[in-house]
């Protein structure tokens, strides 16, 4: 009877999802939480869908920026990293990141991996002198032509660097990259960002300086002291370290083909130009997709430490609730676009979308069943209008899958909210309370289809709001571990007493 299918178009064995690894020069903020929650939503969806997913995140600990922050804190670099990396691990607990590999670039496994990776690139590496501008805040070389009023395009200060350096022959990858973008039109998303990357590459690629010789806080270049690797070469390699590189290169390469990198728009160039060129040089497959998300401002202003307006994820979760935040971030703006964070907008979303729409639906249906003694005689013998809601409920996850596979997280939530609206309207139209004394058979069918719809909704919100979903699963005696459970019909049963999902005082 069901038209539900699991995994029509995904290879269940090999999905890899990554977040950027975060610089630990400061405390985690909402921007970091955002990228990680986005990846977590995709991972949770795919796991519920029956895929095995490798999920990696972590901290980017080398480079001048981190070394200087440690100095400023009067701390040894490594001790500083231990403490700061710990705060990011705490963030992951606070945002309910599902099981993952947390990788630190100061770990031995990573040093081994970056060293082996460098050796694979050697045919494209030569020694020369770098003389030019460097932005420590962005950990990026800035061409003279991009300097505006003595600053990097990001507004960060730049300093002059002149030192021996190893270079990677990036220029020789220009044509191959352009061909790859052409042949793999979904490699970079969203499309507007892809166009920026393509025109950047078309404008000509210069060879890239990939080592530093005047400071030490990095991974040594093999047999080339005092050179340490440029922090971006070190950092990008984390993705394959997590897959077990340098062991089983073929397997790592195969997994990379099914890998989705979630990154912020300002670091897309590193992921969509440098990283693919490195991988081509190393003979490792390129990732399946690089998705660049937008940036959050706070009450219309850029977030910055100096303005003191950085949104702290720990405080926001304490004040407004975790699922409320996870929902807000992906409902308020289309994933890929910039957004503005405000406490008022978060509270409004909580009252309208969560307490009113979904909270009310669950409460009005399940509390009503309690009025009937908490026991429901299940009836799947549906009238056409009941059948429409039933079919829509069973089709929800399939509709979401096509959105999630495009990283359209906002669109996926939209489909859930349509079903919530349809279900609330169904209750209003069917008026089950009128049927209590007149038609028990219809009443049971109406409540059965509503429970089916609530079950589908709980599965639909589960990747976004795992705690709320698990409360709903508890109310309807459902395990909530895999979408395949949607195929199971309810049987006659006693329902536990529901408690309000989003009480007003929160
Ligand atoms: N360490 C590098 C990434 C290396 S990945 C191989 C880095 N770290 S970061 O800590 O500066 O930034 C990490 C991510 O946080 C970026 O993807 C960035 O887009 C994101 N955000 C930082 N501020 C942000 C907002 N205000 N809004 C949304 N995301 C933002 O770059």
Boltz pocket constraint, residues with backbone or C-beta under 6 A from the ligand:
constraints:
  - pocket:
      binder: B
      contacts: [[A, 19], [A, 20], [A, 21], [A, 22], [A, 23], [A, 24], [A, 30], [A, 31], [A, 32], [A, 34], [A, 35], [A, 60], [A, 232], [A, 235], [A, 236], [A, 238], [A, 262], [A, 263], [A, 264], [A, 265], [A, 266], [A, 267], [A, 293], [A, 294], [A, 295], [A, 296], [A, 297], [A, 303]]
      max_distance: 6.0
